[in-house]
Amino acid sequence: MSSAAAPLASTPEAAPAAAATLAPSARAAARCENCGAPVPERYCGVCGQRLEPPVHSLWHFMRVATEDLTHADSRLWRTLGALLFRPGFLTAEFLAGHRARYLPPLRLYLVISVVFFLWATATNPNPPVIEIRTSARSAAVVPLDQEVAKLSAPAAVAPGTPEQRGCRDLIYHGPFAARMQPLAMNACRRIAEDQGRSLRDAMAHNLPRAMFLFLPLLAAPMMLMYWRPRHYYVEHLLLLVHYHAFVFLLLLVGWTLGTMLPSVLGFWVRLAVGLYIPWYLYRSMRRVYGQGRLRTGVKLVFLSFCYLVSATLMLALTGLYSALTL
């Protein structure tokens, strides 16, 4: 039977049929536009790029983008839903190797933090004005109430006024005085001229970068808390990256709902947000590290103390850096 089947498959009549069956699969094997490898399915097996038709018009581009954002299986919505309502789930999934279903942690944090700081800046177009109060040997920056500032604070301070003269009395005797003294004088003049608006803009620009550097430093105390059983540093860093992305996202949602709802309901929304944030961290620590309630609660208190000290130091250094680089 097998010896008779071989000549039959090689007959001239069978050749066109075999070519016809192979032609569709050969035509379907497209090439990846990124690396040139054959793509039998939707995604390239070499570089991972999705096989898509070229973009020929704005309408086509908008249609593809809308499909990516609104598709039921989109990684974006799956990631945001888990981030908001499942504490520690994304970190545990990433450590377990289930990574293709969700957005990468670093990209998720960067996107949400950028949106958060842009939204915070856009919704506060009129920052509080500050006043420069001077004495014989020092100059102090004192916040003013918004209504009082409208009546008493000038739009700009002219050279030679007491505020500008107070900057001349600002003397720095610490390390690198020769370098720091001109920077401090320039910062004092700039703050006096525009009533602190340039300092506020510099802080808004530098704070996202400071937060990005703040996370690796905050992960160091967690190495001490979770010494046994041993956990890698990256595990703590991943937990903090997901947690801060959650905080930014929750504040965006909470503040938006608070402005849309009546004042009474807005108060309860803000209260719920304030209570949900520490509980979320507690549940995340329990899910990722698998320890009991008491041990996790004690470690949460210690981590909160480290967080408070580190955040205060970060804000002070960010403010100093922003002022000296005006």
PERAFEN-V454720 format. One line per field, one symbol per residue. phi: phi as a letter, one per 40 degrees, with the letter a starting at -180 (. if undefined). A space follows every 50 residues. Layout:
BEGIN
phi = ???
END
This chain:
BEGIN
phi = .ccccccccccdccccccccccccccccccbcccbgccbcbcbcccbgcc cbcccbaccccccccccccbccccccccccccccbbdgccccccccgcbc cbccdccccccccccccccccccbcbcccbbcbbbcbabbbbcbcccccc cbcccabccgcdccccccccbbbccfcccccccccccccccccbfgcccc cccccccdcccccccccccccccccbcbccbcdccccccccccccccccc cccccccccccccccccccccccccccccccccccccccgcccccccccc ccccccccccccccccccccccccbc
END
